[in-house]
Amino acid sequence: MIRNKLLYDFLRERTWLITERWYATLNKDQKGIYGTLNPEEIDKLKKQNHRFQEKFVYLFNEPSEEFLEIFDDFVETVVEDEGHQKTPLTEIIGEFFRQQYLYLELIEEFVEQYPEELTIKQIFACHSAIIETINGVILKFSNEFIRQTESRLIAHQEMIMELSAPIIELVNKTAVLPLVGEIDTNRAKVMLEQVLKQCADSHIRHLYIDLSGVPVVDTMVAQQLFHMIDALKLIGVTSSLSGLRPSIAQTTVQLGIDFSNIDTHSTIEQAMRKHK
């Protein structure tokens, strides 16, 4: 890295110029935020870019091994920005790369204006520092972008799982849990937590668990159901199982799954008539 007060001042005075040059040459046909025609979004985009320029020029004033850390809050802000979340990562990285060309052009302008200020070796050092720093920022941004994308995906999956165990309250402190789709270990864990919480919060006394929408009841599914039924008993909730189709019933017998200690019915209607 290189420290040069005159070069730093030259660049610092031109941070808005860099932003305007960047936006003027921006490919407006790109997807996401870079193609927006909304004046407010364009203004926000320029301010975000200018914030980057204000940090980047410090490369020529206070370079250090920890220099990239000054971009942490910028990276976090952009990653969390709704417009950038809707923009392909490849396009965002492409715009970071374009920043280095803007700075290389400004270094050339500086050399033309102050031909005696930098040696050839220093000019090359400036070029290397610009490229190295841009690459470092891209790596930092990509890691955070991927981390937050994965975090949002997990949150969405958890929300879907929570919605996949909806308890419908009926009368006389009873409720029905209509299960639909396959039940894996993760869903079973979330389902157990949600069912216990909802039953406790609503003071449910009896829960009808309908399996007519579950395609397969294997040993794992049965164990999870037994676990949930036992846990419900501990909080004072009795339960009934319904919807075990003949084909599934035959499979459970072949697997040695024993439902004899559980109140089971072929349909939800039968279960409700018994506990009416």
C-alpha positions in Angstrom: 0.0 0.0 0.0 1.1 3.6 -0.5 0.5 6.7 1.5 0.4 10.0 -0.3 -1.3 13.1 1.1 -1.6 14.9 -2.2 -3.1 11.9 -3.9 -5.4 11.3 -1.0 -6.7 14.9 -1.2 -7.0 14.6 -5.0 -9.2 11.6 -4.7 -11.2 12.7 -1.6 -12.2 15.9 -3.4 -13.5 13.7 -6.2 -15.6 11.1 -4.4 -18.9 12.4 -5.8 -17.3 12.7 -9.2 -16.4 9.0 -9.0 -20.0 8.2 -8.1 -21.4 10.2 -10.9 -19.0 8.7 -13.4 -19.9 5.3 -12.1 -23.7 5.9 -12.5 -23.3 7.6 -15.9 -21.6 4.4 -17.3 -23.8 2.0 -15.4 -25.6 -0.6 -17.6 -29.3 0.3 -16.9 -30.5 -2.9 -18.6 -29.3 -5.0 -15.7 -31.7 -6.8 -13.4 -32.4 -5.7 -9.9 -31.5 -2.3 -8.4 -29.1 -1.2 -11.2 -32.0 -1.1 -13.7 -34.3 1.0 -11.5 -36.0 4.1 -12.9 -37.3 5.2 -9.5 -35.7 8.5 -8.6 -35.6 7.8 -4.9 -34.0 4.4 -5.4 -31.4 6.0 -7.8 -30.6 8.6 -5.2 -30.2 5.9 -2.5 -28.0 3.9 -4.9 -25.7 6.9 -5.5 -25.5 7.6 -1.8 -24.5 4.0 -1.1 -21.8 4.2 -3.8 -20.5 7.5 -2.5 -20.2 6.0 1.0 -18.0 3.3 -0.6 -15.8 6.0 -2.2 -15.4 7.9 1.0 -14.0 4.8 2.6 -11.9 3.6 -0.3 -9.9 6.8 -0.6 -8.5 6.2 2.9 -6.4 3.6 1.2 -4.0 6.4 0.3 -4.1 8.1 3.7 -4.1 5.5 6.4 -3.3 2.1 4.8 -2.9 -0.8 7.3 -3.3 -4.5 7.5 -6.8 -4.0 9.0 -7.9 -1.5 6.3 -10.6 -3.7 4.9 -12.4 -3.6 8.3 -13.6 -0.1 7.6 -15.9 -1.6 4.9 -17.7 -3.9 7.4 -20.7 -1.5 8.0 -20.9 -0.6 4.3 -21.0 -4.3 3.4 -23.7 -5.1 6.0 -25.8 -2.1 4.9 -25.7 -3.1 1.2 -26.3 -6.8 1.9 -29.4 -6.0 4.0 -30.7 -3.5 1.4 -33.9 -4.8 -0.3 -32.8 -3.6 -3.7 -29.5 -5.4 -3.6 -31.2 -8.6 -2.3 -33.2 -8.7 -5.5 -30.1 -8.2 -7.6 -28.0 -11.1 -8.9 -24.7 -11.5 -7.0 -22.8 -11.6 -10.2 -24.1 -8.2 -11.2 -23.2 -6.7 -7.8 -19.6 -8.1 -8.1 -19.4 -6.7 -11.6 -20.1 -3.2 -10.3 -17.4 -3.7 -7.6 -14.9 -4.6 -10.4 -15.9 -1.4 -12.3 -14.8 0.7 -9.3 -11.2 -0.3 -9.8 -11.2 0.9 -13.4 -12.6 4.2 -12.2 -9.7 4.6 -9.7 -7.1 3.5 -12.2 -8.4 6.3 -14.5 -8.2 8.8 -11.7 -4.6 7.7 -11.0 -3.8 8.5 -14.6 -5.4 11.9 -14.3 -3.4 12.6 -11.1 -0.1 11.6 -12.8 -0.9 13.9 -15.7 -1.7 16.8 -13.3 1.3 16.0 -11.0 3.9 14.3 -13.2 6.7 14.6 -10.6 4.7 13.4 -7.6 4.8 9.6 -8.1 7.6 7.3 -9.4 6.8 4.5 -11.8 7.2 2.1 -8.9 4.7 4.1 -6.8 2.2 4.1 -9.7 2.4 0.3 -9.9 2.0 0.1 -6.2 -1.1 2.2 -6.4 -2.5 0.0 -9.1 -1.8 -3.1 -7.1 -3.3 -1.6 -3.9 -6.5 -0.7 -5.8 -6.9 -4.1 -7.3 -6.0 -5.9 -4.1 -8.4 -3.8 -2.0 -11.3 -4.2 -4.5 -10.8 -8.0 -4.5 -10.8 -8.0 -0.7 -14.0 -6.0 -0.5 -15.6 -8.4 -3.1 -14.6 -11.4 -1.0 -16.0 -9.8 2.2 -19.2 -8.8 0.5 -19.7 -12.2 -1.1 -19.2 -14.1 2.2 -21.7 -11.8 4.0 -24.2 -12.0 1.1 -24.1 -15.8 1.1 -24.3 -15.9 4.9 -27.4 -13.7 5.0 -29.0 -15.5 2.1 -28.6 -18.8 3.9 -29.9 -17.2 7.1 -33.0 -15.9 5.3 -33.5 -19.3 3.6 -33.4 -21.1 7.0 -35.8 -18.5 8.5 -38.2 -19.1 5.6 -37.9 -22.9 6.0 -38.7 -22.5 9.7 -41.7 -20.4 8.9 -43.0 -22.9 6.4 -42.5 -25.7 9.0 -44.4 -23.7 11.6 -47.2 -23.2 9.2 -47.1 -26.9 8.4 -48.4 -27.8 11.9 -51.5 -25.5 12.1 -53.8 -26.3 15.0 -57.5 -25.4 14.3 -59.4 -24.8 17.5 -62.9 -26.3 17.8 -65.4 -26.2 20.6 -65.1 -27.4 24.3 -61.3 -27.0 24.4 -60.8 -29.4 21.5 -58.7 -28.8 18.4 -57.6 -30.6 15.2 -54.1 -30.9 13.8 -54.3 -31.7 10.1 -50.9 -33.0 8.9 -50.1 -32.7 5.2 -46.9 -33.9 3.4 -43.9 -35.8 4.5 -42.6 -35.5 8.1 -38.8 -35.4 8.5 -36.7 -34.9 11.6 -36.6 -31.1 11.3 -40.3 -30.8 10.7 -41.1 -33.2 13.5 -39.0 -31.1 16.0 -40.7 -27.8 15.0 -44.1 -29.5 14.9 -43.6 -30.8 18.5 -42.6 -27.4 19.8 -45.5 -25.6 18.0 -48.2 -28.1 19.0 -47.2 -28.1 22.6 -47.1 -24.3 22.8 -50.4 -23.8 20.9 -52.2 -26.4 23.0 -50.9 -24.9 26.3 -51.7 -21.3 25.2 -55.2 -22.3 24.2 -55.8 -24.6 27.1 -56.7 -27.5 24.7 -57.9 -30.7 26.4 -58.2 -33.0 23.4 -56.3 -32.9 20.1 -57.4 -34.7 17.0 -54.3 -35.6 14.9 -55.3 -36.3 11.3 -52.8 -38.2 9.1 -54.9 -38.5 6.0 -52.5 -36.0 4.2 -49.3 -37.8 5.2 -48.1 -40.1 2.4 -45.9 -42.4 4.4 -45.9 -43.4 8.1 -42.6 -45.2 8.8 -40.8 -46.0 12.0 -39.4 -42.5 12.3 -42.8 -40.8 11.8 -44.4 -43.2 14.2 -41.8 -42.5 16.9 -42.3 -38.8 16.4 -46.0 -39.2 16.8 -45.6 -41.3 19.9 -43.2 -38.7 21.3 -45.7 -35.9 20.6 -48.6 -37.8 22.1 -46.6 -38.6 25.3 -45.6 -34.9 25.6 -49.2 -33.8 25.2 -50.2 -36.1 28.0 -47.7 -34.4 30.3 -49.5 -31.1 29.8 -52.9 -32.6 30.2 -53.9 -33.1 26.6 -55.4 -36.3 25.4 -55.2 -37.1 21.7 -56.7 -39.2 18.9 -55.2 -40.4 15.6 -57.2 -40.6 12.4 -56.5 -40.9 8.7 -54.5 -44.1 8.7 -55.3 -45.4 5.3 -55.4 -49.3 4.8 -52.2 -49.3 2.8 -50.4 -47.3 5.5 -51.9 -49.5 8.2 -50.6 -52.6 6.5 -47.1 -51.0 6.2 -47.1 -50.1 9.9 -47.9 -53.7 10.8 -45.1 -55.0 8.6 -42.7 -52.6 10.3 -43.9 -53.7 13.7 -45.2 -50.3 14.7 -47.7 -50.7 17.5 -50.6 -48.2 17.7 -52.6 -50.4 20.1 -52.1 -48.0 23.1 -53.2 -45.0 21.0 -56.8 -44.0 20.3 -57.0 -44.5 16.5 -59.8 -44.0 13.9 -60.1 -44.4 10.2 -61.5 -40.9 9.7 -61.5 -37.6 11.6 -65.3 -37.7 11.7 -65.3 -41.0 13.6 -62.8 -39.6 16.1 -64.9 -36.6 16.7 -68.1 -38.6 17.1 -66.5 -40.6 19.8 -65.3 -37.6 21.8 -68.3 -35.5 21.1 
